[in-house]
Amino acid sequence: MNDTFGWLDALILGLVQGLTEFLPISSSAHLRILGPLLPGGADPGAAFTAITQLGTELAVLIYFRKDVLRMLVAWFASLPVIGSRRPGEALHPDAKLAWLVILGTIPICVLGLLLRSWIETTFRTLALTAVMLIVFGLLLGWAEKRSTQTRQIGQLGLRDGIVLGFAQAMALIPGVSRSGGTITAGLLLGMTREAAGRFSFLLAIPAVLLSGFYQLLFKRDPMSGEQWMLTFMATAIAFVVGYAVIVWFMRLISNKGFGFFVIYRVLLGLAILAGLHFGFIQ
């Protein structure tokens, strides 16, 4: 974030973050695309993106608070040292789900650290973002048509958790979409739209929180007091808008498919490539 980044930039980007974080259209791609077009005229950066995602993730925690609480209680109870589970006893479904979320979080944490310099530079090129929007948009459409859509979250196993974890890790590249990658993989594993969407939200909680707090604690280029104010304002806006989007999106996927999002992703990706080719976008 440079010194020309102002209040209008933060307001617009916070609004866009809240609108796009939970939809399979890549919030990081939209922040990356909009940055150069705003008055501040710059990529807001990976740190701004990660921190504003804390706002939307707080919306997830509040919306899914009952699920998260049940998972935490069951997970602690499943630990042999401090829990009540006896050796050989089957895991409680909520404990199993918690362990799958932990397992699925490992890939994005490891790859995020290993590829940190690429994430903040190479992966943020607009051409790559556009290609990822198109490719993973088409994959989402193909997955929805191919999927049996019969499996629920309770039917997931160890292999499924690993696959979904690596699918989420693909979102380290702007344009893939955290929810889009996870939902696509979930559909290919035979999950229903609702189950894939719900698991994508739960799986994102630890990854987004870790990413955001990492940027808060270890960001190498310190921001000024005003830049922190702008970032936190955008985060607050993202929280309010994000909560409303969760409510709408969960209702939407219960009745309709992802066709609109596929078309939107492809058209947006093609528009970016055309803009780059003809010089409308730098």
C-alpha positions in Angstrom: 0.0 0.0 0.0 1.5 3.4 -1.0 1.0 6.9 0.4 -1.6 7.8 -2.3 -4.0 5.1 -1.0 -6.9 7.0 0.6 -10.2 6.7 2.3 -12.2 6.2 -0.9 -9.9 3.3 -1.9 -10.3 1.6 1.5 -14.1 2.0 1.4 -14.4 0.5 -2.1 -12.0 -2.3 -1.4 -13.6 -3.2 1.9 -17.0 -3.3 0.2 -15.6 -5.5 -2.6 -13.9 -7.8 -0.1 -17.2 -8.3 1.7 -19.1 -8.9 -1.5 -16.7 -11.4 -3.1 -15.0 -13.3 -0.3 -17.6 -16.0 0.0 -18.6 -16.2 -3.6 -16.6 -18.5 -5.9 -15.2 -15.5 -7.9 -12.0 -14.8 -6.0 -11.9 -11.8 -3.7 -8.2 -11.5 -4.0 -8.6 -11.2 -7.8 -11.1 -8.4 -7.5 -8.9 -6.5 -5.0 -5.9 -7.0 -7.3 -7.9 -5.8 -10.4 -9.5 -2.8 -8.7 -6.4 -1.5 -7.0 -4.8 0.1 -10.0 -8.1 1.6 -11.1 -8.8 3.4 -7.9 -7.7 7.0 -7.1 -4.7 5.6 -5.2 -3.7 3.7 -8.3 -1.9 0.8 -6.7 -2.2 -2.9 -5.8 -3.3 -2.8 -2.2 -1.0 -5.7 -1.5 -1.1 -9.1 0.0 -1.1 -7.7 3.6 -4.1 -5.5 3.0 -6.0 -8.5 1.4 -5.1 -10.8 4.3 -6.0 -8.4 7.0 -9.4 -7.4 5.5 -10.2 -11.1 5.2 -10.2 -11.1 9.0 -13.4 -9.0 8.9 -15.2 -11.4 6.6 -13.9 -14.4 8.6 -15.4 -12.9 11.8 -18.7 -12.9 9.8 -18.2 -16.6 9.2 -17.5 -17.3 12.9 -20.7 -15.5 13.9 -22.9 -17.1 11.3 -21.5 -20.6 12.0 -21.0 -20.0 15.8 -23.1 -23.0 16.8 -21.2 -25.4 14.4 -17.8 -24.0 15.5 -18.7 -24.4 19.2 -19.9 -28.0 18.8 -16.7 -28.8 16.8 -14.4 -27.3 19.4 -16.2 -29.1 22.3 -16.2 -32.4 20.4 -12.5 -32.0 19.3 -11.3 -31.4 22.9 -13.3 -34.4 24.0 -11.6 -36.5 21.3 -8.1 -35.9 22.7 -6.9 -39.0 24.6 -5.1 -36.9 27.2 -7.8 -34.4 28.2 -10.9 -35.8 26.5 -13.5 -38.4 27.5 -13.1 -40.6 24.4 -12.0 -44.2 25.2 -9.5 -46.1 23.0 -11.2 -47.6 20.0 -14.3 -45.5 20.4 -15.6 -44.0 17.1 -15.1 -40.2 16.8 -18.1 -38.0 17.3 -19.1 -36.5 13.9 -18.3 -33.0 15.1 -14.9 -34.1 16.3 -14.3 -35.8 13.0 -15.2 -32.6 11.1 -12.9 -30.6 13.3 -10.0 -33.0 12.6 -10.7 -32.8 8.9 -10.6 -28.9 9.0 -7.2 -29.1 10.8 -5.9 -31.6 8.3 -7.2 -29.5 5.4 -5.5 -26.4 6.8 -2.0 -27.8 6.7 -1.5 -27.5 2.9 -2.2 -23.8 2.7 -0.1 -23.1 5.7 2.9 -25.0 4.4 2.6 -23.7 0.9 1.9 -20.2 2.0 5.2 -20.1 3.9 7.2 -21.8 1.2 5.8 -19.6 -1.6 5.6 -16.4 0.4 7.7 -14.3 -1.9 5.9 -15.5 -5.0 2.5 -14.8 -3.4 3.4 -11.2 -2.8 5.0 -10.7 -6.3 4.7 -13.2 -9.2 1.3 -14.6 -8.3 -0.2 -11.1 -8.3 0.3 -10.4 -12.0 -3.0 -9.5 -13.8 -2.4 -11.8 -16.7 -2.1 -14.8 -14.3 -5.1 -13.6 -12.3 -7.2 -13.5 -15.5 -6.2 -17.0 -16.6 -7.0 -18.4 -13.2 -10.4 -16.8 -13.3 -11.2 -18.4 -16.6 -9.7 -21.8 -16.0 -11.1 -22.4 -12.5 -14.5 -20.9 -13.6 -14.7 -23.6 -16.3 -13.6 -26.2 -13.8 -16.4 -25.2 -11.4 -19.0 -25.5 -14.1 -17.6 -28.9 -15.2 -17.5 -30.2 -11.6 -21.1 -29.2 -11.0 -22.3 -31.1 -14.1 -20.1 -34.1 -13.3 -20.9 -34.4 -9.6 -23.3 -36.9 -8.2 -24.1 -34.5 -5.4 -25.0 -37.2 -2.9 -22.4 -37.0 -0.1 -22.8 -34.9 3.0 -20.1 -33.5 5.3 -20.4 -36.4 7.7 -19.4 -38.8 4.9 -16.0 -37.2 4.4 -12.9 -39.2 5.1 -9.1 -38.6 5.5 -8.5 -38.6 1.8 -11.2 -36.1 1.2 -9.8 -33.7 3.8 -6.4 -33.8 2.1 -7.9 -33.2 -1.3 -10.0 -30.3 -0.1 -7.0 -28.8 1.7 -4.9 -28.7 -1.4 -7.9 -27.3 -3.3 -8.1 -24.5 -0.8 -4.3 -23.9 -1.1 -4.7 -23.1 -4.8 -6.3 -19.9 -3.7 -2.9 -18.5 -2.9 -3.0 -17.5 -6.5 -5.4 -14.6 -7.1 -8.2 -15.7 -9.4 -8.6 -19.2 -8.1 -11.0 -18.4 -5.2 -10.8 -20.0 -1.8 -14.4 -21.0 -1.8 -14.4 -21.7 -5.5 -11.5 -24.1 -5.3 -12.9 -25.9 -2.3 -16.4 -26.1 -3.7 -15.1 -27.4 -7.0 -13.1 -30.2 -5.3 -16.1 -31.0 -3.1 -18.4 -31.4 -6.1 -15.8 -33.6 -7.7 -15.8 -35.7 -4.5 -19.6 -36.1 -4.9 -20.7 -33.6 -2.3 -23.9 -31.7 -2.5 -23.7 -28.0 -3.2 -24.8 -27.1 0.3 -22.3 -29.5 1.9 -19.4 -28.3 -0.3 -20.3 -24.6 0.4 -20.6 -25.2 4.2 -17.3 -27.1 4.4 -15.5 -24.4 2.4 -16.6 -21.8 4.9 -15.5 -23.9 7.9 -12.2 -24.9 6.3 -11.4 -21.3 5.6 -11.7 -20.2 9.2 -8.2 -21.3 10.5 -6.4 -20.5 7.2 -7.7 -16.9 7.0 -7.2 -16.2 10.7 -3.6 -17.5 10.6 -2.9 -15.5 7.4 -4.4 -12.3 8.7 -2.6 -12.5 12.1 0.6 -13.4 10.4 0.4 -10.2 8.4 -0.4 -8.3 11.5 2.5 -9.6 13.5 5.2 -10.2 10.9 4.5 -7.7 8.1 8.0 -6.7 6.9 7.0 -3.2 5.6 5.4 -1.3 8.5 2.3 0.8 7.7 1.8 4.3 8.9 -0.9 5.1 11.5 -3.2 6.4 8.7 -2.7 3.2 6.6 -3.6 1.1 9.6 -6.8 3.2 10.0 -7.7 2.7 6.4 -7.0 -1.1 6.6 -9.2 -1.5 9.7 -12.0 0.6 8.2 -12.0 -1.7 5.1 -12.0 -4.7 7.5 -15.0 -3.4 9.3 -16.9 -2.8 6.1 -16.0 -6.2 4.8 -17.4 -7.8 8.0 -20.8 -6.1 7.7 -21.2 -6.8 4.0 -19.7 -10.3 4.3 -22.3 -11.4 6.8 -25.1 -10.4 4.5 -23.5 -12.2 1.6 -23.2 -15.5 3.6 -26.9 -15.5 4.4 -27.7 -14.9 0.7 -25.2 -17.3 -0.7 -26.3 -20.3 1.6 -29.9 -19.8 0.5 -28.8 -19.5 -3.2 -26.9 -22.7 -3.4 -29.8 -24.6 -1.8 -32.0 -23.8 -4.8 -29.7 -22.9 -7.7 -26.4 -23.8 -9.2 -23.1 -22.0 -9.9 -23.8 -21.2 -13.6 -23.9 -17.5 -13.1 -20.6 -17.4 -11.3 -19.0 -19.5 -14.1 -20.1 -17.1 -16.8 -19.1 -14.1 -14.7 -15.6 -15.5 -14.0 -15.0 -16.3 -17.7 -16.2 -12.9 -18.9 -14.2 -11.0 -16.3 -11.0 -13.0 -17.2 -11.5 -12.3 -20.9 -12.1 -8.6 -20.2 -8.8 -8.4 -18.3 -6.9 -10.2 -21.0 -8.4 -7.9 -23.6 -7.6 -4.8 -21.6 -4.0 -5.9 -21.1 -3.6 -6.7 -24.8 -5.0 -3.4 -26.1 -3.4 -1.3 -23.4 -6.5 -0.2 -21.6 -5.1 -1.9 -18.4 -1.5 -1.4 -17.4 
